[in-house]
């Protein structure tokens, strides 16, 4: 169980992401976890999650309320040569799932997606194309 604020924020965001399913299923490469598991080939199409916390702001004099902010980036990786429609559809489903105003609560920490997420790219790699989806968040705690 996460106890630090950034760890709680990441856990809440990952838990929300886990509620998004695809058919066929897409594997998810999580931050800090080897992907693919040892002995397995990298799939043609998958999601890759990056957690990018930013500077914490104090919103009042003294100890005050702390605003944690940052980005959850969920990159859609797709096999080269089949076009951009399918990976962009996956990116759009992620954007809708993390719509502006999405509120999450975990261990007393409130996390809010404060702007509409957006897709960037395409970033061409030798065997895959990547479409990063940027999800900005803010979190306030006392």
DALIN-V63762 format. One record per backbone hydrogen bond with DSSP energy under -0.5 kcal/mol. NH is the residue of the N-H (numbers start at 1). CO is the residue of the C=O. Records with the same first field share a line. If there is no record, write none. Layout:
NH: CO, CO
//
This chain:
8: 4
9: 5
10: 6
11: 7
12: 8
13: 9
14: 10
15: 11
16: 12
17: 13
18: 14
19: 15, 16
20: 17
21: 19
27: 45
29: 47
30: 28
33: 30
40: 37
46: 77
47: 27
48: 75
49: 29
50: 73
52: 50, 71
54: 69
57: 67
59: 57, 65
66: 141
67: 57
68: 66, 139
70: 137
71: 52
72: 135
73: 50, 71
74: 72, 133
75: 48, 73
76: 131
77: 46, 75
78: 129
80: 127
82: 79
88: 84
89: 85
90: 86
91: 87
92: 88
93: 89
94: 90
95: 91
96: 92
97: 93
98: 94
99: 96
101: 113
102: 99
104: 111
106: 109
109: 106
110: 108, 140
111: 104
112: 138
113: 102
114: 112, 136
115: 136
118: 134
120: 132
122: 130
123: 130
124: 122
125: 128
129: 78
130: 123
131: 76
133: 74
134: 118, 132
135: 72, 133
136: 134
137: 70
138: 112
139: 68
140: 110
141: 66
//
